[in-house]
Amino acid sequence: MVDCIKDKLDKVETIHFHSNNYSAFLSHEDLLTFLPNLKTLHNKRACSIQDKWLHNHYPKLERLMLNNPEEILTDTVGIFFDKNPQLQSFQTDHRFLLKNSDTFLKSNMKLDVLSIRYELDDGLNGVCSLLSKLYDNGFYKRLEFDSGASKIPQDGINRIGRLGGLEKWSGCFEGITVIPAVANLKKLRICDASLTKIDLDAMIDSFPNLHQVRLYEASNNKLLPFIRRLPKLSELSVRHFFAENGHEIDLPTLNGARKQLSKPSKLTIYVEENVYLGTKMATKNLYVDHNLIEVKRVGNIQEDFFADR
């Protein structure tokens, strides 16, 4: 059976495992041996101590994402990193990070990106402390921190904001009045309706290098500070847009604000279908400089930033 599709398997660069029973004729461990050009492995199944694939070398593997990895032994993790020093990106949850802290602290791995999913418990201080040590050790250069729907208090937000290498931050900011300055932050996702309570001008000034912003909800007035204060911003996505009048993005006003910046990058705003169509109808008889701002359907985003975790 494998011989019939070997040519196709040779071309596979990305694979996602979603269950323990991958195939009736081929286990996921065996399948990986037929993927010589594999670059990205996303394992969403429940990993266990019997997973032999963690003992193998994958010469072209660059990105590893592990979900549900609680049963993986510490020694097994160490073996995998020793055999795959070329790995550039590693994603897992905070519990797995803490469980294997000694292994990671002793590792010679030099990741480009470490991506951590945090779910609310009492371990945030330990997570932040460990991440700071790993950054100082050179274990990773850039950090992506996703706290999803977890409601983190102000002191926790402050600790996350001080993490070394933080470039991508996703979370809820309900009840937060001040978001700490993160000069190197490039991607920000706000997963709740907390924009109504945050001082947007002060927050945006804290993130001068933002390239991508994704919001749970916003209006034209809430978009305006991002438009007029972030010249490097190239993507702005809104899951739920509510206009003050009608259902459209106020492109003339936003374009006018964008023009005031010195050498702004082109900005694409992604919105729901009805908002996209409403904006298109509202501007069909107007001149709009699309070299500054363009509106597209949110479905055109290649990476689904709004997907469930």
Secondary structure, DSSP 8 states (H G I E B T S, - for coil): -HHHHHHHHTT--EEEE-SS---SS--HHHHHTT-TT--EEEE-S---TT-GGGGS--TT--EEEESS-TT--HHHHHHHHHH-TT--EEEEEHHHHHHTHHHHHH----EEEEEEE--SSS-HHHHHHHHHHHHHHTSEEEEEEEEEEEE--HHHHHHHHT-TTEEEEEEE-TT-------TT--EEEE-SSGGGTS-HHHHHHT-TT--EEEEEEE-HHHHHHHHHH-TT--EEEEEEE--SSTT---HHHHHHHHHTSSS---EEEEE-HHHHHHHHHHTTTS---TTTEEEEEGGG-SS-TTS--
